[in-house]
Every structure is written in structure tokens, then in C-alpha cells.
Amino acid sequence: MTADLFECVADIQPSREAMAEGAVLLRGFARPVEADLIAGIDEIAAQAPFRHMVTPGGHRMSVAMTNCGNAGWVTDRSGYRYDSVDPESRQAWPAMPPSFGALAGQAADAAGVDGFSPDACLVNRYQPGARMSLHQDKDEHDFGAPIVSVSLGLSAVFLFGGPQRSDKPRRFRLQHGDVVVWGGPSRLFFHGVAPLADGGHALLGRQRINLTFRKAR
């Protein structure tokens, strides 16, 4: 990606919606760099293909996923964890494209969090019917860094709850290019994605891709 495109992301003034203390929705923030992001996803998937991981309880996830960066999130019957090696290929995960890290840092800045530099990016692929149950992102070593989540492709309903699983989640419809940043008081809030409705997107077809940036180590 060129410096001009980085400046384009930094200079836009997206709609900024407060979701909770420490949580912000930036509407359309990633759209100026959508082509770079999609190209990066294709390169990552060519090296580390999407796969449906299995939870410790033996449940096959409906969301297909892969990773890039210095660490990748994995789950199997032994538990949830970050690993520097793809368990299928036994090779290091693909490097994080510069455009990915730059976007994540700029989105965090726009949300009021300075200096975010992710070392892991989970790449989740939702197809119609796929969902993500309410959960906390708590496998990272340091909860001081935020989570930055980028939505591409089909629209989805994002569920954002509170510190307890029993807290009723609010529903936010995320569209192509929207970015959610949460940290601070809401860093460990439960969140998930409702079953994806069928449809078609001009760039990605019948799917939603979610890039989730984290400071894992």
C-alpha cells in the first residue's frame, strides 16, 4: 500500500458511535483500503488455508478461520491458545501485511487509543448461517491493549454485552468497512455474532470476512 492510501485512512472522518465505555464503532473506516485488505487475505489463505477448528469440548466451529502475524489463535481438544506455528502445516503463520497493521493502529488512534501495534490477526470467514457465540477475548497476556475488529463483505449483527455472560447484549449491524475498537473498561466484555444472513456482496460474494487484531504476547 502506498503512503497516500495510509494518509487517506488517517484523514477520513468516519461516523463515530460510542458502544460502551472504551468501545467505539467507526463506520466505513476501512473502505478506502478495501482492495489492499482483500488482496492480503487472499495471500494469507494461499499459505494458511481457512479451516474449521474444533473447541476443547469437541464442537466444530461454524466459522472458518486462519491467522497471520507472529502468533495465531488456535483451538483444539487441548484448549485455546496462541501459537507461533500453524498446527496443520507446522510452519510459521504468514506475516501480517503492512496494510493490516497500519489500519489497526490508525483505527485505534481514531478511537482514542494511541500506540496500538498488533502482533496477531485472526481472519474469520463467515458464510450464511455461521455464527460466533458470546465469549471474551482473554487468551492474550496483556489486557491493556485493545481489540480492533474489521468487517468486510456481507453485513452482520454484532452482539456486544457486558462483563458477565448473562448481561443482555446490544445489537449493532456491521457493514463492509466498519471497524469496532474496544478496550479499557470494556476490554473483557462478552461479544459475538448472530447467524449470518444469506446475501451477496459485490467484492466478496456470499461471505463476511472479519479481521481481528490483538496484542497476543
N, C-alpha and C positions, 0 to 999 in steps of 0.2 A: 504494500500500500504506500502511496506517496504521502509526503508531508502535507500536501494540500488537502488530502482527504482527512487526515488526522485533524487538521485545523477546522475542517468542515464540521466534524462531530463536536469538537470543543466549542465551536461558536454558535451552534444551534440553540434555540431556546424552546425546549420541549414543554409540553404541558406537564406540570409537576404536581402530583397528587399525594398528599400525606395519607398513609395507610395506618400507621400507628407510630408511637414514639420510636424514632430510629429507623422507620421503614418508609420508603418513598417509591412511587411509581412514576417513571419517566416515559411518557407516551412518545413513541416514534423515535426514540433516541438513537437506535441502531440502524435506522433505514438508510442514512447516507452511505453506510459501508456494507450494505447487504451483500453485494456481489463478492467482496473480499471474504466475508464470513462464510458464504456458501462454498466458495472455492476451497477455503480452508477445511471445511467439514468434509468435502469430497476427498481431499488429500489424506486427512486423518483416517477416514473409513477405509481407504485403499490399503493402509498399513495395518490398521487395527479394526477389523470389521465390527459392525454392530452385532450385539448378541443379547439374548435374554438371560440375565443372570438369575441365580436361584438363592433365595433367602435362607438364613440358618434354619428356618422351620420347614424348608423344602418347597416353598412356594415359588413358582416360575413367574418372574416379573412380567407384566404385560407390556412394559416399556422396554424397548431395546436400547442398549447404551454402549458407548465406548468412552475413551478418555484421551486427553493429551496433557503434556506438561511433565514436570519432574515426578509427580505422583498421580496415580489413578485410583479411583474409588472402586472397590470390588466387594462382592458378597458371595458367599457360598455357605455350605453347611457348617464351616468352622467359625463364621461370624462376619461382621462388617469391618472394613479396614481400608487404609490406603497402602498401595504397594507401588514401588518404582518399576515393576515388571508386569507386563501383560501375562496373566496366567495361561492364556491359550497359546501364545507364540513363544513365551519365555524370553521375549525381547523387551527392551525399554519401550515405554509408551511413546508415540510420536511427540516431537517437540511442539510446544504451543506456538502457533503462528504469531508473529509480532502484532498483527492487526487485532488478535483476540485480547492480548494483554493490554494493549493501548486502549481499546474500547472499555474494558473492565475498569481500568484506572480512571478514565475520563468520566464514566458513569458514576463511580464512587465519589469523585470530586464534585460532580453536579448534585449529588445527594448530600453533600456536606461532609464527606469522609475523605481526608487527604492521605496521600501516600499509599494507597492500596496497590499491591503488586502480587497478583495471584501466582501460585506455583502449581495449581491443578485446575483443570477444566473438565467437568463431566458433560458429555454430549449425549443427550437423551432424545430418542426418536419415538414420538407418539404417532400411532396410526389409529384410525377410528375404533373407538371402544377402549383404548388404552387409558389407564388412569394411574395416579400416584396417591396412595393412602396418606392420611395425615401422619407426619413424622417430624422429628427435629434433626437438624444437621449438627451432630455432636461428635463426629469421629475425628475432628480436627484437633490439633494440640493447643491452639490458641484461639479463644473465642473473641479476642479483641478485634480481629479483622472481620469485615462484613461479608455477606454473601451477595454476589451480583449475578442476577439471572436474566438471560436474554431470550426473548421469544421470537421465533421465525416460523413462517408458514401459516397453517390453519390457526384460527382463534381458539383459545381455550379458557376455561373458567378456573382461575387460581383461587384456592381456598387458603385464607390467612387467618389463623386463630390466635391463641394466646399461649401463655406458659404451661397450661395444663391441657392434656388431650381432650378433656371434657369441655373446654371453652368453645363456644359456638363460633365457627369461623365466618369471617366476612367473605363475600364472593366478588372477585374482580375479573372482568373479561379482558384477557390479554390478547392483543393483536400483533400482527407481524411488525417487528421492530421495537416493541415495548421492552423496557428494562425495569426490573424491580431490584432495589437495593435495600437490604435490611441488616442492621447491626445494633450495637449498643443494647438498650433495654429490650429490644425485640429479637436479638440475635438467636435465641433458642426458642422462639415461638414455633408452635406446630403449624405446618403448612402442607398443602397437597394440590392435586389437580383432579378435577372431576372428569368422568369418562369423556373422551374426545368425541365430539360430534363429527359425522361424516361431512365431507365437502371437498372443495378443490381450491388450490392456491396457484396463482399464475407462475410462481417461481419454484415451488416445492411440491405441488400436486396434493395428494391426499395424505398429508402428514404435517406434523408440527415438530420442529427441532428446538430443543431447549439447551442453551449453553449455560452452565452453572459454574461460576468462578469462585474459587476458595483459596485461602491460605491454609494448606493442609499441615505444613510442618514448620 
